[in-house]
Amino acid sequence: MSTMKAIRIHQYGGPEQLRYEDVPVPEAADGHVLVRVHAASVNPVDHKMASGAYGKSSTLASPWTPGADFSGVVEAIGPGVTSVKRGDAVYGDSRGGGAYAQFVAARADTIAPKPKKLSHVEAASVPVAAQTAWQALFDHGHLQGGQTALIHAAAGGVGSFAVQLAHWKGAKVLATASAGNADYVRSLGADQVIDYRATPFESAAKDVDMVLDLIGSETQARSFGVLKAGGYLVSAVGVRSPEEAGKHDVHAVAMTMLPSTEGLTRLAELLDAATIRVVVTKTYPLAQARDAWAQSMSGHTRGKIVLEVSA
């Protein structure tokens, strides 16, 4: 095939800017593989980049295909790749976009064998959210068994994995969520769920070892005060007031997730062992990406949204 179906954006904006188009199939360059995509995950960063919320860079100056994480089958291998072969089922992170399409070219060191017990739809929901949760908790937050973690937005994509991973590590898990999601978050392993609409979380969380901030703004500012001295606030949305960390004698880390084969392989083992699980709330056909974005942008999605792709 020389062309494929893909979702592209030609100018900044919201879901209305998404176009379902015929585009050239990418090539597998050095160190890359071409994957026939079976499913691609929807992440908040997709529509935030498209809206210009992160600044209007040259990335979107020409038509851009959104989407980072995907699951599919290797179609072709670029020079220098020996870790996979044509026909292998893989999942991974394309980094920078490209997954909302029938084919995606991704670096070989950002993919791994798909978890055997997961469907492509389920596997596509994992790479960005679960690797973000793992790196936030353990690489940046240094969370250990016996410690206490406060996880904000615990019912969302990253939060759902973070609650499970912190519980697996043996930490006490405090989580903020709406009352409607309380039972769901408890089912993931939260020891205490704080209804953020009814209870200020700082009245229930005291002297915690780390905070996972997936919200920013006022929530982040208030979170510094619940940490014990030397604790860690790890944010996936940036740290707006680093000086607050000094005032409270804590660490503040603005993290960027770095995908890797090693990280994905480790997560696949936990998923295949049913130690952690995926939660896909809703699926949409690739052609209905606008509807998927509208659902994601509502801010009330439990777990993940996934696009099903037929190549």
Secondary structure, 3 states (H helix, E strand, C coil): CCEEEEEEECCCCCHHHEEEEEEECCCCCCCEEEEEEEEEEECHHHHHHHHCCCCCCHHHCCCECCCCEEEEEEEEECCCCCCCCCCCEEEEECCCCCCCECEEEEEHHHEEECCCCCCHHHHHCCHHHHHHHHHHHHHHCCCCCCCEEEECCCCCHHHHHHHHHHHHHCCEEEEEECHHHHHHHHHHCCCEEEECCCCCHHHCCCCEEEEEECCCHHHHHHHHHHEEEEEEEEECCCCCCHHHHHHCCCEEEECCCCCCHHHHHHHHHHHHCCCCCCCEEEEEEHHHHHHHHHHHHCCCCCCEEEEECCC
